[in-house]
Amino acid sequence: IYDWDHLTVDNVDFRLDRALAFCTSYFPCSIKFQQRGVGRLKRSPGGLISCTSGNGCASIQMESLDVECAGVSPQPVFVIDGANLSLTNCNFRGCASEADGAAVAAFSGAWVTVEGSNFEGCASQGRGGALSVADSTLEVTDSSFTNCYAAGGGGAIAAGSRTCAGIIVAYPTSALVFSSTFANCSTAGSGGAVYVSGDGATLPVLSNLSSCVLQACTAQGDGGAAFAAHNNSALYSVSSSFAGCASHGSGGAISLQDNAAGQVVLSAFSNNAAAGLGGGAVHASRASLRLRTTTFSGNTAPAGGGGAVFWDGTQPNVRRGTTIQQLCAPDNTAAYGPCAASSYWSLDVSGLPAASVPGYAGIQLPVTVRKLDAYGQVIASDSSSLVRASSGALDYSPDPLVSVSGSTFATLTAGAVQLSTFATL
């Protein structure tokens, strides 16, 4: 196809069983396809539609198109390289790809707009079960993703960067999703519905979930619903809800890691669960996280900390007391910190001799050691760390007046241990 065309068809079925390249000459073209009535595009393995700006393809517009896929294809249905793609009132069912994005893969400054469309049972052996964008922009409005899966992360959507040696022009990446739903999406990696990676990116890679519903999404890794990691990556949630999502790692709904940035505003988290280190709803590991006017109820981290929020190696910005009470309903649960918790922060040692309670030669000194998080909570999930008892003066050099009797090592039980020592003169 070499020209600017607007094709309208009625009640027609099409077969796509090979690669179809729009505009394979150096003449710019734009194609608009509109389906009226009952009609389908049946994609067989190997079938795809590509639009490459370098070959003169400016844009593809698809309206009211039903796509039914059979088998696993090496590539997505649409491959967009530096061009524009618009999908309006389209449906994709059972599409599967060995590459990123079973329905759409876009890169090199492409712009993809999806409105009023549905993606059901789409699966990728890479990232992004339905849609994958790299160095491109994705806008999704009033759409749904149901039972989508990705082996590498992002059961429905993946956003990242393909920047590498030899690339002259770099592009930012955006995945902006408005008023859409994600149901029962899953991944063998991280981010049951959405995956954002700034790995190798020189410009921002961000995703914004605005007025979205994410429910019953799962991840074998971290972030049952959404995941963001690495420098230049960001994940925002505004007026969205996360319900019944789960991860085998940390962050039953959201996980931010490795210098990623996140902001959650006017959102709600209910009945999410994390089986790993913690964060029944939200997990931040060496990442920046801000929470504003957000509620948590019924979330759980049975083997870790923070039924609602867990800060792992990150300075918590949620204070104790009033702020915590406003953040969480009383029904969040965890091994420690039913609302918010952090990883190890300090050791609390009690029972040492003091001016008010002196020690005497030969008298046993029961010393209790507790491992605490940033909120002063005992890290009850730790029953494996070792504590060593030794004598020492204030300068931490050995004190000849004090010796330790018995074993100098002890193992924490539920984050605490009692050492029985003797002072000897």
Salt bridges, closest charged atoms under 4 A:
ASP10 OD1 - ARG36 NE 2.89
ASP13 OD2 - ARG40 NH2 3.15
ASP17 OD1 - ARG18 NE 3.43
GLU68 OE1 - ARG40 NH1 3.51
ASP258 OD1 - ARG286 NH2 2.89
ASP312 OD2 - HIS283 NE2 3.89
ASP348 OD2 - ARG370 NE 3.21
ASP382 OD2 - LYS371 NZ 2.64
